[in-house]
Structures are given as C-alpha cells and as structure tokens.
Amino acid sequence: MFKILKFNKLIVLTLGVTLVLLACNGGKTKRDALNESISKFKDSIEPIEIVEYIPKEYSEVVTDTILSNGFSVKIKSFTNMNESVLYTFTSNTKNSNHYFRKIDSEIIVYKNEKEIFSEVLNKEFLLRHFPDIDNLEDFVTSEIYIDQLESIQTNKLVLIASQCFPTQNDTCPIYKIVIDDFGQYNTSKIYNHART
C-alpha cells in the first residue's frame, strides 16, 4: 500500500512540475510581450508619406514706393510655383516632405518717371552676384525692402534683401543692392543674421 501511495505521489508531483513548466512563457513579462508585439506591428506597416507645399497656393504682394530723391520703386514679390526647397522630417511611422516654395521679387525702378532698372531677384540673380555662398539654392527669400534713410542720404536707391533656410533661424544672409541714377547697380553681402 505504501508503494501505491508513493507511486501516486510521484505521479502527482510529476504532473504538477509538468504543468508548471508548460505554463511558463519563457520568462517574458507582460511588458516584454507588449513591446515585442508593438515592434512587430511597426515593422509590418509601411510608413505614411505626407507631402505638403508651403505656401499651398500662389500669392503675390505688390509695393509701390515714391522717394523724395526722384526714385520710385515697384516691388512685386510672388510665389514661384515651379521651384521649391525640400525638407524631410521622419518619425516612427510617418515621413513628412515639406516643399517650401521659393519667393521671387520683380523689381522695377524709375528715376524721374523714367525706367532705369528692371530685374527679378531670384536664385539665378543671387548665384550670379554671390557665387561663393554655400547652399544658396536651398535658401528662400524672406524679405526685400527699401532702406529709405540711406537712399535719401546717398541719393541712390538702396534695397535690402534676405534669404533664409525655411527650417532654421540661424542662417540668413542679407544683401544690399545699390542702384544709381542711371540704373547701374552693385551688390554686397551685409552679413549673416539670426532671425528672431
């Protein structure tokens, strides 16, 4: 009888150990199992592509200015729908492609009501006058304006233009364009400016 009891205990003990071993999931915690499932899911899906154009539509701003020294200026700044700068931002399952459209400015200058200067301030103009600036094709025009005080003091037309990287505020080359009474002009880089 003791042999049967020992045998039954041995069967129960073996069965218990087997059940415990079968119930064990290899030492993975619920957190480990969840992280593994999330990782497998992320690997199984394709990243989402998002394409955005900034600005979305064509826009145009025209400014006419008359100075007391006989100069008048028409500046038309407009969205160049054919040229843009691409910046890509990537997160876990999303690729965002932001196309920042270039802004060109058509400048027409008159002296005593006679047209003396007509140019488009765009990438080609800047590359022609500032070939030593790195990555100039990646800049987007941020502003162009008339330095009225210097224009009056020098009896010339002084324009200030700046270019910036769309996603950075630390690199903004600023240029000066000085136009005389006959439409002759010279260009110079003023400095890199951190936009605030």
C-alpha positions in Angstrom: 0.0 0.0 0.0 2.8 2.3 0.7 4.2 1.6 -2.7 1.0 2.7 -4.4 0.8 5.8 -2.3 4.4 6.7 -3.2 3.7 6.0 -6.8 0.6 8.2 -6.7 2.6 11.0 -5.1 5.2 10.6 -7.7 2.6 10.9 -10.5 1.0 13.9 -8.9 4.4 15.5 -8.4 5.5 14.8 -12.0 2.2 16.1 -13.3 2.5 19.3 -11.1 6.0 20.0 -12.3 5.0 19.4 -16.0 2.1 21.8 -15.6 4.3 24.5 -14.0 6.8 24.1 -16.9 4.2 24.2 -19.5 2.5 27.3 -18.0 5.8 29.2 -18.0 6.1 31.6 -21.0 9.9 31.7 -21.2 10.5 34.4 -18.6 8.7 37.2 -20.6 6.8 39.7 -18.7 3.6 41.3 -19.9 5.6 44.4 -20.7 8.2 42.5 -22.8 5.4 40.7 -24.7 3.7 44.0 -25.4 6.9 45.7 -26.6 7.6 42.8 -28.8 4.1 42.9 -30.3 4.4 46.7 -30.9 7.7 46.3 -32.5 6.4 43.5 -34.8 3.4 45.7 -35.7 5.6 48.7 -36.6 7.8 46.6 -38.8 4.8 45.2 -40.6 3.3 48.5 -41.7 4.5 50.8 -44.4 5.5 54.4 -43.4 2.9 57.0 -44.2 4.1 59.6 -46.7 2.8 63.2 -46.1 3.6 65.8 -48.8 2.9 69.5 -48.0 3.7 72.6 -50.1 4.2 75.9 -48.3 2.6 78.1 -49.3 -0.1 75.9 -50.8 -1.3 78.5 -53.3 0.1 81.2 -55.4 0.4 84.6 -53.7 1.6 88.0 -54.7 2.4 91.2 -52.9 3.0 94.5 -54.8 4.5 97.5 -53.1 4.9 100.9 -54.8 7.2 103.4 -53.2 8.0 107.0 -54.2 11.0 108.6 -52.6 11.7 112.4 -52.4 15.0 112.0 -54.3 13.2 111.2 -57.5 13.3 107.4 -57.3 10.1 105.3 -57.4 10.1 101.6 -57.0 7.7 98.8 -57.7 8.4 95.5 -56.0 6.3 92.5 -56.8 7.0 89.5 -54.6 5.4 86.3 -55.7 5.4 82.6 -55.2 7.4 80.7 -57.7 5.2 77.6 -58.2 8.0 75.8 -60.1 10.9 76.0 -57.6 10.9 74.8 -54.1 13.2 73.5 -51.4 12.5 70.1 -49.9 12.9 69.3 -46.2 12.1 65.8 -45.0 11.1 65.1 -41.4 10.8 61.4 -40.2 9.1 60.0 -37.2 8.2 56.4 -36.2 5.7 55.7 -39.0 5.5 59.0 -40.8 7.6 60.7 -43.5 6.8 64.3 -44.0 8.0 66.0 -47.1 7.7 69.8 -46.8 8.3 71.7 -50.1 9.0 75.3 -49.3 8.2 77.3 -52.5 10.7 80.0 -53.5 9.6 83.6 -53.4 10.9 85.7 -56.3 10.7 89.5 -56.4 10.4 91.6 -59.6 11.9 95.0 -59.1 11.3 98.0 -61.4 13.0 101.2 -60.6 12.2 104.7 -62.1 14.2 107.9 -61.7 12.2 111.0 -62.5 9.5 108.8 -64.1 12.0 107.0 -66.5 12.5 103.3 -66.1 16.2 102.7 -65.3 16.3 99.2 -63.7 14.3 96.0 -64.1 15.4 92.7 -62.5 13.9 89.6 -60.9 15.6 88.9 -57.6 15.6 85.1 -57.7 18.1 82.2 -57.4 19.8 83.0 -60.7 20.3 86.7 -59.7 21.8 85.7 -56.4 24.1 83.0 -57.9 25.3 85.4 -60.5 26.3 88.0 -57.8 27.1 85.8 -54.9 28.7 82.6 -56.2 30.7 82.0 -53.1 27.8 81.4 -50.7 27.3 77.8 -49.9 23.8 76.2 -50.4 22.3 79.3 -51.9 19.9 77.2 -53.8 18.5 76.0 -50.5 17.5 79.5 -49.4 14.1 81.0 -49.7 13.6 84.8 -49.9 12.3 86.0 -46.6 12.0 89.8 -47.3 13.1 92.7 -49.5 12.7 96.3 -48.6 13.9 99.8 -49.3 16.4 101.4 -46.9 14.8 104.8 -47.2 17.2 106.7 -44.9 20.3 105.5 -46.8 18.6 106.1 -50.1 17.8 109.7 -49.3 21.3 110.3 -47.7 23.2 108.8 -50.7 20.8 110.0 -53.5 20.7 106.4 -54.7 18.2 103.6 -54.2 19.3 101.1 -51.5 17.4 97.8 -51.4 18.0 95.2 -48.6 17.1 91.5 -49.3 17.5 88.5 -47.1 17.4 84.8 -47.8 16.8 82.1 -45.1 16.6 78.4 -44.7 12.9 77.7 -44.1 13.5 75.5 -41.1 16.4 77.3 -39.4 16.6 80.8 -37.9 20.4 80.8 -37.5 21.5 81.4 -41.1 20.0 84.4 -43.1 22.4 86.1 -45.5 21.4 89.7 -46.0 22.3 91.6 -49.2 22.4 95.2 -50.3 21.6 96.3 -53.8 22.5 99.9 -54.5 21.1 101.5 -57.7 22.3 104.8 -59.1 20.5 107.4 -61.3 21.4 105.5 -64.5 20.3 102.1 -63.3 23.8 100.9 -62.7 24.0 98.8 -59.6 26.3 97.0 -57.3 25.6 94.2 -54.8 27.2 93.3 -51.5 26.6 90.9 -48.7 26.0 92.7 -45.5 26.2 89.7 -43.0 24.6 86.5 -41.8 21.8 87.4 -39.4 20.0 85.2 -36.9 16.2 85.7 -37.3 14.3 86.1 -34.1 
